[in-house]
Amino acid sequence: MSTRIEIDIAGQTLTLFEGEAERNSYSISTARNGPGERRGSFCTPRGEHVIRALIGAGAPPDTVFVGRRPTGEIYSADLAARFPGRDWILTRILWLSGCEPGKNRLGDVDTMRRYIYIHGSPDTVPMGVPGSIGCVRMRNADIVDLFDRVRAGTRVSIR
């Protein structure tokens, strides 16, 4: 049975399907700049994607990642106060790759080279409203649940 993900930017939801059956729906936060594919736009790219890599298997919740590597830090209010401008990427990362040359793959519109992820974020970050700088943010418990249900190559549609 094939697993796929549909992301609804307008509705700020991510839905996981197994075959035609909806298995789970999660509240998310996409880019505050809205949808868009251009490098440097800080927008969430649309179209057909796949999960290129799953990063963070077995890491404790709130593990902090920089450059897709764990820093050894665990997110806390104290850590957030020490680094107020940091874009927090926590717990798990699903790195996306575009499938549509000229739309979200290659050149100035390459989702993978823009480092667009589905990732965990601080539980204080609002979900259901745009707020990221391009990625798809999720609650930590939700990204762990999703991470355990998908694999590299899983299809992701962003609309």
C-alpha positions as a Markdown table, in Angstrom:
| # | Residue | x | y | z |
|---|---|---|---|---|
| 1 | Met | 0.0 | 0.0 | 0.0 |
| 2 | Ser | 1.5 | 3.4 | -1.0 |
| 3 | Thr | 1.9 | 6.1 | 1.6 |
| 4 | Arg | 1.6 | 9.8 | 0.6 |
| 5 | Ile | 1.4 | 13.2 | 2.2 |
| 6 | Glu | -0.8 | 16.1 | 1.1 |
| 7 | Ile | 0.0 | 19.6 | 2.5 |
| 8 | Asp | -2.8 | 22.2 | 2.3 |
| 9 | Ile | -1.2 | 25.7 | 2.6 |
| 10 | Ala | -4.5 | 27.5 | 2.8 |
| 11 | Gly | -5.8 | 25.2 | 5.5 |
| 12 | Gln | -2.5 | 24.8 | 7.2 |
| 13 | Thr | -2.8 | 21.0 | 7.4 |
| 14 | Leu | -0.7 | 18.0 | 6.5 |
| 15 | Thr | -2.6 | 14.8 | 5.8 |
| 16 | Leu | -1.1 | 11.3 | 5.7 |
| 17 | Phe | -2.7 | 8.8 | 3.4 |
| 18 | Glu | -2.1 | 5.0 | 3.1 |
| 19 | Gly | -3.6 | 4.1 | -0.2 |
| 20 | Glu | -6.8 | 6.1 | -0.5 |
| 21 | Ala | -7.4 | 6.0 | 3.3 |
| 22 | Glu | -6.7 | 9.1 | 5.4 |
| 23 | Arg | -4.6 | 7.9 | 8.3 |
| 24 | Asn | -3.9 | 11.2 | 10.2 |
| 25 | Ser | -4.2 | 14.9 | 9.8 |
| 26 | Tyr | -1.9 | 17.4 | 11.6 |
| 27 | Ser | -2.0 | 21.2 | 12.1 |
| 28 | Ile | 1.1 | 22.8 | 10.6 |
| 29 | Ser | 2.7 | 26.2 | 9.9 |
| 30 | Thr | 4.1 | 27.0 | 6.5 |
| 31 | Ala | 5.9 | 30.2 | 5.3 |
| 32 | Arg | 4.7 | 33.6 | 6.6 |
| 33 | Asn | 5.6 | 34.8 | 3.0 |
| 34 | Gly | 3.1 | 32.4 | 1.5 |
| 35 | Pro | 3.7 | 30.0 | -1.3 |
| 36 | Gly | 6.5 | 30.3 | -3.8 |
| 37 | Glu | 9.4 | 28.4 | -5.3 |
| 38 | Arg | 12.2 | 31.0 | -5.9 |
| 39 | Arg | 15.5 | 30.7 | -3.9 |
| 40 | Gly | 15.6 | 33.5 | -1.4 |
| 41 | Ser | 11.8 | 34.0 | -1.3 |
| 42 | Phe | 11.3 | 32.4 | 2.1 |
| 43 | Cys | 8.2 | 30.9 | 0.7 |
| 44 | Thr | 6.8 | 27.3 | 0.9 |
| 45 | Pro | 7.3 | 25.6 | -2.5 |
| 46 | Arg | 4.2 | 24.1 | -4.2 |
| 47 | Gly | 3.9 | 21.0 | -6.4 |
| 48 | Glu | 5.0 | 17.4 | -6.3 |
| 49 | His | 7.9 | 16.4 | -4.1 |
| 50 | Val | 9.4 | 13.3 | -2.4 |
| 51 | Ile | 11.0 | 12.8 | 0.9 |
| 52 | Arg | 14.8 | 12.8 | 0.0 |
| 53 | Ala | 16.0 | 11.9 | 3.5 |
| 54 | Leu | 14.8 | 11.2 | 7.0 |
| 55 | Ile | 17.0 | 12.7 | 9.7 |
| 56 | Gly | 17.0 | 12.3 | 13.4 |
| 57 | Ala | 15.8 | 8.7 | 14.0 |
| 58 | Gly | 16.0 | 7.9 | 17.7 |
| 59 | Ala | 16.9 | 11.5 | 18.7 |
| 60 | Pro | 15.1 | 12.7 | 21.9 |
| 61 | Pro | 12.2 | 15.1 | 21.4 |
| 62 | Asp | 13.4 | 18.7 | 21.3 |
| 63 | Thr | 16.8 | 17.8 | 19.9 |
| 64 | Val | 18.2 | 20.9 | 18.1 |
| 65 | Phe | 19.5 | 20.5 | 14.6 |
| 66 | Val | 21.7 | 23.0 | 12.6 |
| 67 | Gly | 22.7 | 22.1 | 9.1 |
| 68 | Arg | 20.8 | 18.8 | 9.5 |
| 69 | Arg | 23.1 | 17.7 | 12.3 |
| 70 | Pro | 22.2 | 17.5 | 16.0 |
| 71 | Thr | 24.0 | 20.2 | 18.0 |
| 72 | Gly | 23.9 | 18.3 | 21.3 |
| 73 | Glu | 21.4 | 20.8 | 22.6 |
| 74 | Ile | 17.9 | 20.1 | 23.8 |
| 75 | Tyr | 15.5 | 23.0 | 23.2 |
| 76 | Ser | 14.2 | 24.8 | 26.3 |
| 77 | Ala | 12.9 | 28.2 | 27.2 |
| 78 | Asp | 16.3 | 29.1 | 28.6 |
| 79 | Leu | 18.0 | 28.1 | 25.4 |
| 80 | Ala | 15.5 | 30.1 | 23.4 |
| 81 | Ala | 16.1 | 33.2 | 25.5 |
| 82 | Arg | 19.9 | 32.9 | 24.9 |
| 83 | Phe | 19.3 | 32.7 | 21.1 |
| 84 | Pro | 16.2 | 34.7 | 20.4 |
| 85 | Gly | 16.7 | 35.0 | 16.6 |
| 86 | Arg | 17.4 | 31.3 | 15.9 |
| 87 | Asp | 15.2 | 29.4 | 13.5 |
| 88 | Trp | 14.5 | 26.3 | 15.6 |
| 89 | Ile | 14.6 | 22.9 | 13.7 |
| 90 | Leu | 13.8 | 20.3 | 16.3 |
| 91 | Thr | 13.3 | 16.5 | 16.8 |
| 92 | Arg | 13.1 | 15.1 | 13.3 |
| 93 | Ile | 13.7 | 16.4 | 9.7 |
| 94 | Leu | 12.0 | 15.2 | 6.5 |
| 95 | Trp | 14.1 | 16.8 | 3.7 |
| 96 | Leu | 12.1 | 17.4 | 0.6 |
| 97 | Ser | 13.1 | 17.2 | -3.1 |
| 98 | Gly | 11.1 | 18.7 | -5.9 |
| 99 | Cys | 9.9 | 16.4 | -8.8 |
| 100 | Glu | 9.0 | 19.1 | -11.4 |
| 101 | Pro | 11.9 | 20.5 | -13.3 |
| 102 | Gly | 11.5 | 24.3 | -13.7 |
| 103 | Lys | 8.8 | 24.4 | -11.1 |
| 104 | Asn | 10.4 | 23.0 | -7.9 |
| 105 | Arg | 13.5 | 21.2 | -9.2 |
| 106 | Leu | 16.8 | 22.5 | -10.6 |
| 107 | Gly | 17.9 | 26.1 | -11.1 |
| 108 | Asp | 16.5 | 28.9 | -8.9 |
| 109 | Val | 13.5 | 26.9 | -7.8 |
| 110 | Asp | 15.2 | 23.7 | -6.4 |
| 111 | Thr | 13.4 | 22.7 | -3.2 |
| 112 | Met | 16.2 | 20.4 | -2.1 |
| 113 | Arg | 18.9 | 23.1 | -2.6 |
| 114 | Arg | 16.6 | 25.6 | -0.7 |
| 115 | Tyr | 16.8 | 23.1 | 2.3 |
| 116 | Ile | 13.0 | 22.9 | 2.6 |
| 117 | Tyr | 12.0 | 20.4 | 5.3 |
| 118 | Ile | 9.1 | 19.2 | 7.3 |
| 119 | His | 10.4 | 19.5 | 10.8 |
| 120 | Gly | 9.6 | 19.8 | 14.5 |
| 121 | Ser | 9.4 | 23.2 | 16.2 |
| 122 | Pro | 9.1 | 24.5 | 19.7 |
| 123 | Asp | 5.7 | 23.6 | 21.2 |
| 124 | Thr | 5.1 | 27.4 | 21.8 |
| 125 | Val | 5.1 | 28.1 | 18.1 |
| 126 | Pro | 1.5 | 28.6 | 16.8 |
| 127 | Met | 0.2 | 26.0 | 14.4 |
| 128 | Gly | -2.6 | 26.6 | 11.9 |
| 129 | Val | -1.1 | 29.9 | 10.8 |
| 130 | Pro | 1.8 | 30.7 | 8.5 |
| 131 | Gly | 5.0 | 31.6 | 10.3 |
| 132 | Ser | 8.0 | 29.8 | 9.0 |
| 133 | Ile | 10.7 | 31.0 | 6.6 |
| 134 | Gly | 9.8 | 28.3 | 4.0 |
| 135 | Cys | 9.7 | 25.0 | 5.7 |
| 136 | Val | 6.7 | 23.1 | 7.1 |
| 137 | Arg | 6.7 | 23.2 | 10.9 |
| 138 | Met | 5.0 | 20.6 | 13.0 |
| 139 | Arg | 4.6 | 19.9 | 16.7 |
| 140 | Asn | 7.3 | 17.6 | 18.0 |
| 141 | Ala | 4.9 | 14.7 | 18.9 |
| 142 | Asp | 3.4 | 15.0 | 15.4 |
| 143 | Ile | 6.7 | 15.0 | 13.5 |
| 144 | Val | 7.7 | 11.9 | 15.5 |
| 145 | Asp | 4.5 | 10.2 | 14.6 |
| 146 | Leu | 4.8 | 11.1 | 10.9 |
| 147 | Phe | 8.5 | 10.2 | 10.8 |
| 148 | Asp | 7.7 | 6.7 | 11.9 |
| 149 | Arg | 5.1 | 6.2 | 9.2 |
| 150 | Val | 7.0 | 7.4 | 6.1 |
| 151 | Arg | 10.2 | 6.5 | 4.3 |
| 152 | Ala | 12.6 | 8.1 | 1.7 |
| 153 | Gly | 10.7 | 8.3 | -1.5 |
| 154 | Thr | 7.3 | 9.0 | 0.0 |
| 155 | Arg | 5.3 | 11.4 | -2.3 |
| 156 | Val | 4.5 | 14.8 | -0.9 |
| 157 | Ser | 2.0 | 17.2 | -2.7 |
| 158 | Ile | 2.0 | 20.8 | -1.5 |
| 159 | Arg | -1.0 | 22.9 | -2.7 |
